[in-house]
């Protein structure tokens, strides 16, 4: 499995996802076959109307879903190329801890964990000392305009926009190799969205590759190197 060009982090070929409703004996296609590539320092935008399966594609890459068909090849930090379809669960969990991040539209967290701990956790998993990790997490939260008095409490009662800022800080902190984004500015005001755009550009300049789901054409124009439209066209 060494046919992935050196300039690629990720290559997806004919990826599709279907679900089977056992109580009705009915299969449903969640996404049509899609091809895409992600390079270091570039952002590939996945666009198209609601319901065509963009989130299913991203979840299959992250292995939240097992794909129904197709190929997903990923090149890790050591240069190894492996299939994210067939890799064992232990390897997928390791990649999630160290290399691949997924910024969803919704923040999922364990009850009673502080916001600061949630954002700092990826750095702890990289082996960074707690004090350094917390300082970096605090800096990201300040950057995304989350008030200091919220850093030490659980985000359970936060607004949707506040939760999204926590999610983004957790996703962009540190040195992941690949970041998956699902509508990263959907719940944000224009000022905070501009801060996020600046932060994404900064991470791209560091060589991080990104795949993002977007509905806003202006955001695609501002950030994307390549756009893949899920209506079957590549732009």
Secondary structure, DSSP 8 states (H G I E B T S, - for coil): ---S-TTEEEEEEEEEEEEEETTTTEEEEEEEEEEEEEETT-EEEEE--TTSSHHHHHHHHHTSS--SEEEEEEE-TTS-EEETTTS-HHHHHHHHHHTEEEE-SS----TT--HHHHHHHHHHHTT--HHHHHHHHHHHHHHTT--GGGTTS-GGG--HHHHHHHHHHHHHSS--SEEEEESTTTT--HHHHHHHHHHHHHHHHTT-EEEEE---HHHHHHH-SEEEETTS-B-
